[in-house]
Amino acid sequence: MSDLLPLFLNVTGRPVALVGGGRVAAGKLQQLLAAGARVTVVAPAMSDGIRSQAANVVELRERPFAPSDLDGVWLVVAAATPEVNRAVAAAAEARRLFVNAVDDPANATAYLSGVVRRDGVTLAISTSGDAPALTSLLREAIDALLPADLAAWVWQARAERATWRHDQVPMEARKPRLLRALNALYAPPPGAERSGAGPLPTISTLASSDRGPDIPWLHAPEDSWL
């Protein structure tokens, strides 16, 4: 498989088809509803997990899947048997729709990744559907590494972005400026003496070059800094 293109989809208010009525489908339904999607569920039998969320679902179609169930939707999630998933994938392909087939990479063209959501930051991890347990472990590890005061980082980054746009700060100058601003969050107030012999905590020691620090996790596509 070639490298995947990571995307974050805005499905708020948009119709999404979920094929399957079991425990796994109920978990996917919860994710879709949290993202604001207008979900139609199709399955011959619905689990209690599906029915408990039915008030937020556009429609429950208690019958076998039909290709017409995909008409007019933006995204498809297949959480049924491999046979049904294959039929869903074929119908989606004919309509040029991306389909997430849960734990069924052969019938998937989209993969719902392990997600960390904290204080306005969303991180997604994928193993292309081949190692979902590893995806889960990586998600837990990254969540543990995120700073407890991430909300302050987000607030500072938004404030810095507004200044960059107003002052027309060049793209290459933005990352080192943000790193300095984040490090400044941990500086003591002017005139205050810090107890203890150790240095102040910082995100990273600034490099001496004009281009700023060479921090791997800060190297992202340039549009991330617009």
N, CA and C of each residue as an Amber inpcrd file, in Angstrom:
protein
   678
   0.8390000  -1.1950000   0.0000000   0.0000000   0.0000000   0.0000000
   0.8760000   1.2480000   0.0000000   0.5130000   2.2300000  -0.8170000
   1.2330000   3.4920000  -0.8260000   0.9190000   4.2830000   0.4410000
   1.7100000   5.3160000   0.6980000   1.4900000   6.1220000   1.8910000
   0.1030000   6.7520000   1.8580000  -0.5290000   6.8190000   3.0180000
  -1.8480000   7.4250000   3.1270000  -1.7360000   8.9370000   3.2130000
  -2.7680000   9.6230000   2.7590000  -2.8620000  11.0700000   2.8960000
  -3.6640000  11.3660000   4.1560000  -3.0270000  11.8760000   5.2140000
  -3.7810000  12.1540000   6.4480000  -4.6670000  13.3770000   6.2760000
  -5.9350000  13.2340000   6.6640000  -6.9060000  14.3160000   6.5390000
  -7.7660000  14.3800000   7.7960000  -8.2580000  15.5680000   8.1000000
  -9.2890000  15.7220000   9.1210000 -10.5470000  16.1870000   8.3950000
 -11.6230000  15.4290000   8.4800000 -12.8470000  15.7220000   7.7440000
 -13.8370000  16.4810000   8.6100000 -14.4670000  17.4730000   8.0250000
 -15.5590000  18.1920000   8.6870000 -16.8700000  17.5660000   8.2300000
 -17.4440000  16.7210000   9.0760000 -18.6930000  16.0430000   8.7250000
 -19.8910000  16.6450000   9.4530000 -19.7020000  17.7680000  10.1050000
 -20.7960000  18.3990000  10.8440000 -21.9650000  18.7100000   9.9150000
 -23.1320000  18.1760000  10.2410000 -24.3280000  18.4330000   9.4460000
 -24.3900000  17.6760000   8.1410000 -23.3990000  16.8280000   7.8600000
 -23.3700000  16.1080000   6.5870000 -23.8180000  14.6620000   6.7830000
 -24.5710000  14.1040000   5.8130000 -25.0530000  12.7280000   5.9530000
 -23.9380000  11.7020000   5.8100000 -23.9280000  10.7460000   6.7190000
 -22.9650000   9.6460000   6.7210000 -23.7400000   8.3480000   6.8970000
 -23.3610000   7.3340000   6.1490000 -23.9970000   6.0160000   6.2660000
 -23.1350000   5.1050000   7.1230000 -23.7510000   4.4530000   8.0980000
 -23.0850000   3.4630000   8.9340000 -23.7820000   2.1280000   8.7120000
 -23.0530000   1.1580000   8.1810000 -23.6160000  -0.1520000   7.8860000
 -23.1350000  -1.1290000   8.9470000 -24.0580000  -1.6270000   9.7340000
 -23.7300000  -2.5410000  10.8310000 -24.4980000  -2.1280000  12.0780000
 -24.8630000  -3.1150000  12.8850000 -25.6700000  -2.7950000  14.0540000
 -25.1440000  -3.3800000  15.3440000 -23.8910000  -3.8470000  15.3450000
 -23.3440000  -4.4990000  16.5170000 -22.5580000  -3.5660000  17.4290000
 -21.7500000  -4.1660000  18.3160000 -20.9900000  -3.4000000  19.2950000
 -19.9790000  -2.4690000  18.6350000 -19.2800000  -2.9630000  17.6260000
 -18.2860000  -2.1320000  16.9420000 -18.9660000  -0.9650000  16.2390000
 -20.0810000  -1.2390000  15.5960000 -20.8320000  -0.1710000  14.9240000
 -21.2960000   0.8750000  15.9240000 -21.6800000   0.4400000  17.1160000
 -22.1230000   1.3920000  18.1470000 -20.9910000   2.3310000  18.5410000
 -19.7750000   1.7830000  18.6240000 -18.6290000   2.6270000  18.9310000
 -18.3500000   3.6340000  17.8340000 -18.4540000   3.2190000  16.5780000
 -18.2510000   4.1370000  15.4600000 -19.3570000   5.1790000  15.4030000
 -20.5870000   4.7660000  15.7550000 -21.6930000   5.7120000  15.7720000
 -21.4160000   6.8270000  16.7760000 -20.8990000   6.4650000  17.9310000
 -20.5820000   7.4650000  18.9450000 -19.5620000   8.4670000  18.4220000
 -18.5440000   7.9910000  17.7010000 -17.5350000   8.8760000  17.1260000
 -18.1450000   9.8230000  16.0950000 -18.9820000   9.2670000  15.2360000
 -19.5770000  10.0800000  14.1730000 -20.5010000  11.1480000  14.7450000
 -21.2920000  10.7800000  15.7410000 -22.2010000  11.7500000  16.3460000
 -21.4200000  12.8410000  17.0800000 -20.3070000  12.4710000  17.7120000
 -19.4790000  13.4610000  18.3920000 -18.9100000  14.4710000  17.4100000
 -18.7100000  14.0390000  16.1540000 -18.1990000  14.9370000  15.1210000
 -19.3100000  15.7100000  14.4240000 -20.5630000  15.5020000  14.8530000
 -21.6720000  16.2740000  14.3080000 -22.2840000  15.7240000  13.0340000
 -21.9400000  14.4920000  12.6660000 -22.4810000  13.9180000  11.4320000
 -23.9560000  13.5720000  11.5770000 -24.6710000  13.5850000  10.4500000
 -26.0630000  13.1520000  10.3990000 -26.0520000  11.6960000   9.9140000
 -26.1750000  10.7770000  10.8500000 -25.9140000   9.3680000  10.5660000
 -27.1950000   8.5910000  10.2940000 -27.1520000   7.7650000   9.2550000
 -28.1810000   6.7610000   8.9960000 -27.5450000   5.3940000   9.2180000
 -28.1590000   4.5810000  10.0530000 -27.6320000   3.2500000  10.3680000
 -28.4460000   2.2100000   9.6110000 -27.7350000   1.2780000   8.9670000
 -28.3790000   0.2110000   8.1910000 -27.8980000  -1.1340000   8.7090000
 -28.8170000  -1.9700000   9.1740000 -28.4770000  -3.3210000   9.6400000
 -29.7630000  -4.1020000   9.8730000 -29.7220000  -5.4140000   9.6580000
 -30.9310000  -6.2210000   9.9060000 -31.3240000  -6.2460000  11.3730000
 -30.3510000  -6.1160000  12.2770000 -30.6280000  -6.1130000  13.7180000
 -29.7710000  -5.0450000  14.3770000 -30.3420000  -4.3420000  15.3460000
 -29.6490000  -3.2580000  16.0260000 -29.3660000  -3.6490000  17.4780000
 -28.1380000  -3.4160000  17.9160000 -27.7670000  -3.7070000  19.2960000
 -28.3190000  -2.6330000  20.2300000 -28.2730000  -2.9380000  21.5130000
 -28.7060000  -1.9430000  22.4970000 -27.8360000  -0.6910000  22.4280000
 -26.5630000  -0.8740000  22.0980000 -25.6670000   0.2730000  21.9750000
 -26.0870000   1.2180000  20.8720000 -26.6160000   0.6590000  19.7960000
 -27.1370000   1.4930000  18.7030000 -28.4370000   2.1620000  19.1290000
 -29.3250000   1.4040000  19.7110000 -30.6400000   1.9420000  20.0770000
 -30.5230000   3.0260000  21.1510000 -29.5470000   2.9060000  22.0210000
 -29.3920000   3.9130000  23.0760000 -28.9980000   5.2750000  22.5200000
 -28.4710000   5.2890000  21.2930000 -28.0800000   6.5440000  20.6540000
 -29.0520000   6.9570000  19.5570000 -30.1530000   6.2160000  19.4300000
 -31.0580000   6.3960000  18.2950000 -31.6660000   7.7930000  18.2300000
 -31.8040000   8.4590000  19.3740000 -32.4160000   9.7940000  19.3730000
 -31.5880000  10.7950000  18.5770000 -30.2830000  10.5110000  18.4310000
 -29.4040000  11.4270000  17.7030000 -29.1350000  10.9820000  16.2690000
 -29.7700000   9.8830000  15.8550000 -29.5590000   9.3270000  14.5210000
 -30.6710000   9.7920000  13.5900000 -30.3160000  10.0640000  12.3450000
 -31.3200000  10.5030000  11.3790000 -32.3390000   9.4020000  11.1290000
 -31.8320000   8.1690000  10.9700000 -32.7520000   7.0720000  10.6300000
 -32.0990000   5.7380000  10.9550000 -32.8930000   4.7990000  11.4650000
 -32.4790000   3.4050000  11.6220000 -33.1940000   2.5770000  10.5610000
 -32.4300000   1.9590000   9.6760000 -33.0140000   1.1270000   8.6290000
 -32.7480000  -0.3320000   8.9920000 -33.7330000  -0.9830000   9.5940000
 -33.5520000  -2.3560000  10.0800000 -33.8440000  -3.3400000   8.9590000
 -32.8800000  -3.5060000   8.1170000 -32.9660000  -4.4130000   6.9690000
 -31.5530000  -4.6080000   6.4260000 -31.3630000  -5.5630000   5.5120000
 -30.0410000  -5.7360000   4.9080000 -29.6150000  -4.5020000   4.0890000
 -28.3160000  -4.3560000   3.9150000 -27.7650000  -3.2350000   3.1560000
 -28.1880000  -3.2930000   1.6980000 -28.4800000  -2.1300000   1.1210000
 -28.7420000  -1.9840000  -0.3090000 -27.8550000  -0.8530000  -0.8310000
 -27.3200000  -0.9600000  -2.0450000 -26.4520000   0.0870000  -2.5790000
 -27.0760000   1.4750000  -2.5210000 -28.3860000   1.5630000  -2.6460000
 -29.0440000   2.8700000  -2.6090000 -28.9150000   3.5510000  -1.2500000
 -28.5090000   2.7940000  -0.2040000 -28.3030000   3.4020000   1.1090000
 -27.1720000   4.4200000   1.0960000 -26.3320000   4.3730000   0.0560000
 -25.1950000   5.2870000  -0.0230000 -25.4930000   6.5260000  -0.8610000
 -26.6730000   6.5950000  -1.4150000 -27.0150000   7.7550000  -2.2440000
 -27.0590000   9.0170000  -1.3820000 -26.3210000  10.0170000  -1.7920000
 -26.3750000  11.3180000  -1.1430000 -25.5230000  11.4720000   0.1010000
 -24.7520000  10.4430000   0.4800000 -23.9320000  10.5670000   1.6820000
 -22.5260000  11.0630000   1.3140000 -21.8260000  11.5540000   2.3100000
 -20.4680000  12.0670000   2.1130000 -19.4070000  11.0430000   2.5010000
 -19.7730000  10.1370000   3.3790000 -18.8120000   9.1760000   3.9090000
 -19.5570000   7.9110000   4.2980000 -18.8510000   6.7760000   4.2280000
 -19.4550000   5.4940000   4.5690000 -18.5800000   4.7890000   5.6050000
 -19.2130000   4.2320000   6.6140000 -18.5140000   3.3880000   7.5810000
 -19.1690000   2.0100000   7.5490000 -18.3590000   0.9860000   7.2580000
 -18.8600000  -0.3830000   7.1950000 -18.3410000  -1.1430000   8.4070000
 -19.2490000  -1.5820000   9.2560000 -18.8910000  -2.3320000  10.4560000
 -19.7360000  -3.5890000  10.5300000 -19.7610000  -4.3060000   9.4250000
 -20.5940000  -5.5070000   9.3160000 -19.6960000  -6.7150000   9.0550000
 -20.2550000  -7.7640000   8.4880000 -19.4700000  -8.9510000   8.1510000
 -18.6000000  -8.6500000   6.9290000 -17.5220000  -9.4410000   6.7060000
 -16.6940000  -9.2090000   5.5160000 -17.4810000  -9.2310000   4.2200000
 -18.4650000 -10.1060000   4.1320000 -19.2780000 -10.1780000   2.9150000
 -20.0560000  -8.8880000   2.6970000 -20.6950000  -8.4020000   3.7480000
 -21.4420000  -7.1470000   3.6310000 -20.4840000  -5.9840000   3.3860000
 -19.3500000  -5.9920000   4.0410000 -18.3720000  -4.9260000   3.8430000
 -17.9170000  -4.8620000   2.3860000 -17.7410000  -6.0280000   1.7650000
 -17.3600000  -6.0490000   0.3430000 -18.4380000  -5.4040000  -0.5170000
 -19.6940000  -5.7000000  -0.2230000 -20.7900000  -5.0980000  -0.9900000
 -20.8300000  -3.5870000  -0.7710000 -20.5840000  -3.1590000   0.4620000
 -20.5580000  -1.7280000   0.7530000 -19.4030000  -1.0630000   0.0100000
 -18.2380000  -1.6930000   0.0150000 -17.0720000  -1.1300000  -0.6580000
 -17.3140000  -0.9880000  -2.1550000 -17.9470000  -1.9890000  -2.7600000
 -18.2380000  -1.9320000  -4.1940000 -19.2150000  -0.8060000  -4.5080000
 -20.2500000  -0.6630000  -3.6870000 -21.2260000   0.4070000  -3.9120000
 -20.5870000   1.7750000  -3.6890000 -19.6980000   1.8680000  -2.7230000
 -19.0150000   3.1370000  -2.4640000 -18.0780000   3.5010000  -3.6060000
 -17.3530000   2.5090000  -4.1170000 -16.4360000   2.7530000  -5.2310000
 -17.1940000   3.2650000  -6.4460000 -18.3510000   2.6860000  -6.7230000
 -19.1490000   3.1160000  -7.8760000 -19.6260000   4.5530000  -7.7290000
 -19.7640000   5.0220000  -6.4840000 -20.2430000   6.3850000  -6.2240000
 -19.1120000   7.3470000  -5.8700000 -17.8720000   6.8690000  -5.9690000
 -16.6860000   7.6750000  -5.6360000 -16.7450000   8.1810000  -4.2010000
 -17.1080000   7.2810000  -3.3130000 -17.1690000   7.6010000  -1.8930000
 -16.0580000   6.8610000  -1.1630000 -15.4910000   7.5080000  -0.1660000
 -14.5330000   6.8300000   0.6950000 -15.2980000   6.0130000   1.7320000
 -14.7670000   4.8170000   2.0030000 -15.4190000   3.9340000   2.9660000
 -14.4020000   3.4750000   4.0070000 -14.8030000   3.5800000   5.2600000
 -14.0260000   3.0110000   6.3510000 -14.6330000   1.6620000   6.7000000
 -13.8930000   0.5870000   6.4300000 -14.3500000  -0.7570000   6.7740000
 -13.5970000  -1.1750000   8.0310000 -14.2970000  -1.2820000   9.1280000
 -13.6790000  -1.4840000  10.4360000 -12.9540000  -2.8240000  10.4920000
 -11.6490000  -2.7670000  10.8130000 -10.7990000  -3.9600000  10.9320000
 -10.8810000  -4.8200000   9.6790000 -10.9910000  -4.1660000   8.5220000
 -11.1320000  -4.8680000   7.2480000 -10.4300000  -4.0490000   6.1630000
  -9.0940000  -3.9550000   6.2260000  -8.3610000  -3.0770000   5.3020000
  -8.6100000  -3.3610000   3.8330000  -8.8730000  -4.6070000   3.4890000
  -9.0720000  -4.9630000   2.0840000 -10.2720000  -4.2530000   1.4830000
 -11.2480000  -3.9010000   2.3070000 -12.4620000  -3.2520000   1.8130000
 -12.5450000  -1.7780000   2.2210000 -11.4180000  -1.2160000   2.6190000
 -11.4100000   0.1720000   3.0930000 -10.6170000   1.0780000   2.1710000
 -11.0960000   2.3020000   2.0360000 -10.3230000   3.3620000   1.3670000
 -10.1040000   4.5410000   2.3120000 -10.6060000   4.4360000   3.5350000
 -10.4010000   5.4500000   4.5680000 -10.2310000   4.7220000   5.8950000
  -9.4220000   5.2930000   6.7650000  -9.1070000   4.6230000   8.0230000
  -9.3370000   5.5970000   9.1730000 -10.1990000   5.2040000  10.1140000
 -10.4130000   6.0010000  11.3100000  -9.3020000   5.6640000  12.2860000
  -8.4570000   6.6540000  12.5860000  -7.2320000   6.4090000  13.3350000
  -7.4610000   6.4940000  14.8380000  -6.4110000   6.1360000  15.5680000
  -6.4250000   6.4000000  16.9980000  -6.3230000   7.8940000  17.2190000
  -7.1560000   8.4500000  18.0620000  -7.2460000   9.9070000  18.1950000
  -7.0370000  10.3340000  19.6370000  -6.2390000  11.3730000  19.8010000
  -6.0800000  12.0550000  21.0810000  -6.6880000  13.4410000  20.9250000
  -7.6630000  13.7830000  21.7570000  -8.2680000  15.1160000  21.7360000
  -8.0470000  15.7540000  23.1050000  -7.3920000  16.9170000  23.0930000
  -7.1270000  17.5960000  24.3620000  -7.0100000  19.0940000  24.1310000
  -7.8490000  19.8730000  24.7890000  -7.7120000  21.3290000  24.8410000
  -7.5910000  21.9730000  23.4540000  -8.4100000  21.5010000  22.5130000
  -8.3900000  22.1030000  21.1810000  -7.3580000  21.5030000  20.2420000
  -6.6100000  20.5240000  20.7000000  -5.6150000  19.8410000  19.8720000
  -6.1200000  18.4390000  19.5560000  -6.0250000  18.0430000  18.2930000
  -6.3920000  16.7000000  17.8770000  -5.1980000  16.0470000  17.2020000
  -4.7890000  14.8920000  17.7100000  -3.7060000  14.1130000  17.1300000
  -4.2640000  12.7780000  16.6790000  -3.8950000  12.3660000  15.4650000
  -4.3900000  11.1010000  14.9210000  -3.2200000  10.2040000  14.5550000
  -3.3570000   8.9170000  14.8680000  -2.3100000   7.9370000  14.5950000
  -2.9040000   6.8010000  13.7780000  -2.1980000   6.4020000  12.7240000
  -2.7010000   5.3290000  11.8750000  -1.5870000   4.3430000  11.5500000
  -1.9310000   3.0750000  11.4720000  -1.0260000   2.0480000  10.9640000
  -1.6240000   1.4370000   9.6910000  -2.3730000   2.2620000   8.9670000
  -2.9940000   1.8560000   7.6970000  -3.9440000   0.6810000   7.8550000
  -4.4890000   0.5410000   9.0560000  -5.4460000  -0.5280000   9.3090000
  -4.8270000  -1.8830000   9.5530000  -3.4780000  -1.9690000   9.5260000
  -2.8150000  -3.2680000   9.6470000  -2.5060000  -3.6620000  11.0850000
  -2.4000000  -2.6720000  11.9840000  -2.0100000  -2.9790000  13.3640000
  -2.7890000  -2.0920000  14.3290000  -4.1000000  -2.3120000  14.4600000
  -4.9200000  -1.4330000  15.3040000  -4.5100000  -1.4420000  16.7680000
  -3.9890000  -2.5660000  17.2750000  -3.5510000  -2.5990000  18.6730000
  -2.3640000  -1.6740000  18.8900000  -1.4410000  -1.6420000  17.9280000
  -0.2970000  -0.7330000  18.0200000  -0.7690000   0.7110000  17.9520000
  -1.7480000   0.9840000  17.0970000  -2.3070000   2.3330000  17.0320000
  -2.8270000   2.7620000  18.3950000  -3.5180000   1.8630000  19.0810000
  -4.0600000   2.1770000  20.3940000  -2.9530000   2.4510000  21.4050000
  -1.8960000   1.6310000  21.3830000  -0.7860000   1.8400000  22.3080000
  -0.0860000   3.1730000  22.0510000   0.1280000   3.5040000  20.7850000
   0.7650000   4.7720000  20.4470000  -0.0950000   5.9500000  20.8820000
  -1.4120000   5.8090000  20.7270000  -2.3110000   6.8770000  21.1630000
  -2.1620000   7.1190000  22.6610000  -2.1460000   6.0480000  23.4440000
  -2.0110000   6.1990000  24.8920000  -0.6580000   6.8080000  25.2600000
   0.3970000   6.4030000  24.5560000   1.7280000   6.9280000  24.8510000
   1.8220000   8.4160000  24.5510000   1.2930000   8.8330000  23.3980000
   1.3420000  10.2520000  23.0310000   0.5030000  11.0800000  23.9870000
  -0.6520000  10.5540000  24.3700000  -1.5030000  11.2720000  25.3190000
  -0.7660000  11.5070000  26.6350000   0.0150000  10.5130000  27.0650000
   0.7600000  10.6470000  28.3210000   1.8870000  11.6630000  28.2090000
   2.4150000  11.8630000  26.9930000   3.5360000  12.7810000  26.8000000
   3.1030000  14.2420000  26.6510000   1.8570000  14.4770000  26.3170000
   1.4050000  15.8530000  26.1320000   1.4610000  16.6140000  27.4590000
   1.8030000  17.8990000  27.4110000   1.9080000  18.6750000  28.6520000
   0.5580000  18.8500000  29.3260000   0.5720000  18.8940000  30.6380000
  -0.6690000  19.0680000  31.3980000  -1.3020000  20.4170000  31.1160000
  -0.4710000  21.4050000  30.7780000  -0.9770000  22.7580000  30.5080000
  -1.0630000  23.0350000  29.0110000  -1.4740000  22.0230000  28.2490000
  -1.5620000  22.1780000  26.7900000  -2.5040000  23.3140000  26.3990000
  -3.5460000  23.5520000  27.1920000  -4.4820000  24.6390000  26.8780000
  -3.7630000  25.9770000  26.8020000  -2.7630000  26.1830000  27.6700000
  -1.9910000  27.4250000  27.6360000  -1.1670000  27.5170000  26.3620000
  -0.6470000  26.3820000  25.8940000   0.0930000  26.3750000  24.6300000
  -0.8210000  26.7800000  23.4710000  -2.0270000  26.2150000  23.4740000
  -2.9730000  26.5210000  22.3960000  -3.3430000  28.0020000  22.4050000
  -3.6320000  28.5340000  23.5870000  -3.9800000  29.9510000  23.6930000
  -2.8380000  30.8180000  23.1910000  -1.6120000  30.4990000  23.5850000
  -0.4540000  31.2970000  23.1710000  -0.2420000  31.2030000  21.6620000
  -0.3950000  30.0050000  21.1010000  -0.2030000  29.8250000  19.6640000
  -1.2250000  30.6200000  18.8610000  -2.4700000  30.6610000  19.3320000
  -3.4950000  31.4410000  18.6290000  -3.1800000  32.9340000  18.6920000
  -2.7170000  33.3940000  19.8570000  -2.3630000  34.8080000  19.9900000
  -1.1810000  35.1580000  19.1000000  -0.1840000  34.2680000  19.0490000
   0.9830000  34.5170000  18.2010000   0.5890000  34.5610000  16.7320000
  -0.3090000  33.6760000  16.3260000  -0.7290000  33.6320000  14.9130000
  -1.3790000  34.9390000  14.4940000  -2.2050000  35.4860000  15.3770000
  -2.8400000  36.7670000  15.0580000  -1.7900000  37.8570000  14.8680000
  -0.7550000  37.8490000  15.6910000   0.3250000  38.8370000  15.5600000
   1.0980000  38.6230000  14.2780000   1.4090000  37.3620000  13.9470000
   2.1400000  37.0720000  12.7140000   1.4020000  37.6030000  11.4950000
   0.1040000  37.3590000  11.4630000  -0.6680000  37.7860000  10.2950000
  -0.7220000  39.3120000  10.2060000  -0.8680000  39.9610000  11.3530000
  -0.9250000  41.4270000  11.3640000   0.4150000  42.0260000  10.9420000
   1.4980000  41.4460000  11.4390000   2.8350000  41.9870000  11.1760000
   3.4870000  41.3770000   9.9440000   2.7780000  40.4760000   9.2570000
   3.2970000  39.8040000   8.0600000   4.6480000  39.1470000   8.3310000
   4.6970000  38.3900000   9.4080000   5.9220000  37.6880000   9.7740000
   6.2020000  36.5970000   8.7340000   7.4310000  36.5190000   8.2110000
   7.7580000  35.4850000   7.2180000   7.5400000  34.0860000   7.7730000
   7.1750000  33.1530000   6.9000000   6.8610000  31.8000000   7.3200000
   7.9970000  31.1530000   8.0860000   9.2250000  31.3500000   7.6050000
  10.3590000  30.6700000   8.2220000  10.6790000  31.1890000   9.6230000
  10.1270000  32.3590000   9.9750000  10.3970000  32.9350000  11.2950000
   9.3550000  32.5210000  12.3350000   8.2890000  31.8680000  11.9080000
   7.1770000  31.6330000  12.8180000   7.4500000  30.5300000  13.8420000
   8.0250000  29.4280000  13.4060000   8.2530000  28.3320000  14.3540000
   9.1990000  28.7260000  15.4930000  10.3600000  29.3300000  15.2050000
  11.2150000  29.7340000  16.3350000  10.5680000  30.7710000  17.2300000
   9.7580000  31.6630000  16.6620000   9.0590000  32.6500000  17.4990000
   8.0640000  31.9680000  18.4360000   7.3450000  30.9810000  17.9070000
   6.3850000  30.2830000  18.7470000   7.0920000  29.5320000  19.8750000
   8.2030000  28.8930000  19.5440000   8.9300000  28.1560000  20.5740000
   9.4070000  29.0910000  21.6820000   9.8980000  30.2750000  21.3160000
  10.3220000  31.2430000  22.3400000   9.1330000  31.6830000  23.1930000
   7.9920000  31.9100000  22.5400000   6.8050000  32.3500000  23.2820000
   6.3270000  31.2720000  24.2520000   6.4010000  30.0080000  23.8420000
   5.9950000  28.9210000  24.7230000   6.9660000  28.7600000  25.8870000
   8.2560000  28.8940000  25.6140000   9.2360000  28.8260000  26.6920000
   9.0330000  29.9560000  27.6890000   8.5880000  31.1120000  27.1810000
   8.3790000  32.2680000  28.0620000   7.2560000  32.0110000  29.0650000
   6.3750000  31.0620000  28.7550000   5.3060000  30.7280000  29.7000000
   5.8530000  30.2030000  31.0200000   7.0630000  29.6610000  30.9830000
   7.6500000  29.0480000  32.1700000   8.6670000  29.9500000  32.8630000
   8.8250000  31.1710000  32.3770000   9.7550000  32.1170000  33.0000000
   9.1170000  32.7300000  34.2390000   9.9230000  33.0550000  35.2810000
   9.3550000  33.6750000  36.4800000   8.9670000  35.1170000  36.2030000
   8.0820000  35.6950000  36.9790000   7.7210000  37.1060000  36.8020000
   8.9540000  37.9820000  36.9470000   8.9940000  39.1420000  36.2800000
  10.1400000  40.0460000  36.3920000  10.4150000  40.3910000  37.8530000
  11.6930000  40.2740000  38.2400000  12.0870000  40.6130000  39.5950000
  11.9400000  39.4970000  40.5900000  11.2860000  38.4180000  40.1890000
  11.0920000  37.3160000  41.1200000  12.3090000  36.4230000  41.1250000
  12.6430000  35.9020000  42.2930000  13.7590000  34.9850000  42.4110000
  13.2290000  33.5640000  42.4650000  13.8670000  32.7250000  41.7340000
  13.4270000  31.3280000  41.6860000  14.2480000  30.5160000  42.6630000
  13.5590000  29.7760000  43.5190000  14.2450000  28.9330000  44.4780000
  14.7730000  27.6830000  43.8000000  15.8390000  27.1160000  44.3800000
  16.4170000  25.8990000  43.8260000  17.5500000  26.2060000  42.8830000
  18.3610000  25.1850000  42.6300000  19.5610000  25.3970000  41.8340000
  19.3690000  25.0540000  40.3690000  18.3290000  24.3410000  40.0450000
  18.1640000  23.8880000  38.6690000  17.6750000  24.9750000  37.7450000
  17.8460000  24.7910000  36.4270000  17.3900000  25.7780000  35.4500000
  15.8800000  25.7520000  35.3150000  15.3430000  26.8210000  34.7690000
  13.9130000  26.8620000  34.5060000  13.5420000  25.8070000  33.4690000
  12.3610000  25.1900000  33.5880000  11.9500000  24.2260000  32.5670000
  11.6460000  24.9370000  31.2630000  12.0900000  24.3430000  30.1690000
  11.7950000  24.8860000  28.8480000  11.3950000  23.7420000  27.9380000
  10.7380000  24.0810000  26.8500000  10.3480000  23.0580000  25.8870000
  11.5800000  22.5020000  25.1950000  12.5200000  23.3770000  24.8760000
  13.7620000  22.9720000  24.2520000  14.7580000  24.1120000  24.3730000
  16.0380000  23.7920000  24.3840000  17.0550000  24.8310000  24.3770000
  17.1260000  25.4290000  22.9900000  17.0610000  26.7560000  22.9070000
  17.0820000  27.4140000  21.6180000  18.4400000  27.2430000  20.9520000
  18.4330000  26.9700000  19.6710000  19.6800000  26.8710000  18.9210000
  20.2550000  28.2570000  18.6980000  21.5360000  28.3010000  18.4700000
  22.1890000  29.5950000  18.3240000  22.0300000  30.1830000  16.9340000
  21.6700000  29.3830000  15.9720000  21.5470000  29.8880000  14.6160000
  20.3050000  30.7610000  14.4750000  20.2970000  31.5960000  13.4650000
  19.1800000  32.5220000  13.2470000  17.9040000  31.7920000  12.8660000
  18.0240000  30.5810000  12.3500000  16.8210000  29.8870000  11.8880000
  16.0350000  29.2740000  13.0420000  16.5850000  29.3320000  14.2430000
  15.8520000  28.8100000  15.3880000  16.1640000  27.3510000  15.6280000
  15.4750000  26.7210000  16.5650000  15.7790000  25.3530000  16.9790000
  15.3900000  24.3310000  15.9210000  16.1310000  23.2500000  15.8980000
  15.8490000  22.1560000  14.9760000  15.1480000  21.0590000  15.7560000
  13.8470000  21.2540000  15.9730000  13.0560000  20.3290000  16.7770000
  12.2210000  19.4640000  15.8470000  12.4320000  18.1380000  15.8230000
  11.7140000  17.2960000  14.8570000  10.2070000  17.4570000  14.8940000
   9.6230000  17.5250000  16.1020000   8.1630000  17.5710000  16.1490000
   7.5970000  18.9250000  15.7560000   8.4740000  19.9170000  15.5220000
   7.9940000  21.2030000  15.0240000   8.0790000  21.2990000  13.5080000
   8.6490000  20.2870000  12.8810000   8.7790000  20.3360000  11.4230000
   7.5360000  19.7330000  10.7870000   6.6380000  20.5980000  10.3590000
   5.3690000  20.1700000   9.7620000   5.1890000  20.9020000   8.4420000
   4.2400000  20.4800000   7.6180000   3.9670000  21.2340000   6.3800000
   3.7270000  22.7060000   6.6750000   4.1870000  23.5460000   5.7880000
   4.1410000  24.9810000   6.0560000   2.7280000  25.5150000   6.2750000
   1.7310000  24.8490000   5.6750000   0.3760000  25.3770000   5.8570000
  -0.1010000  25.2090000   7.3020000   0.6260000  24.4240000   8.0780000
   0.2710000  24.3010000   9.4840000   0.5390000  25.5960000  10.2520000
   1.3120000  26.4820000   9.6490000   1.7420000  27.6740000  10.3600000
   1.0880000  28.9350000   9.8080000   0.1410000  28.7900000   8.9040000
  -0.5390000  29.9590000   8.3370000  -1.4870000  30.5960000   9.3410000
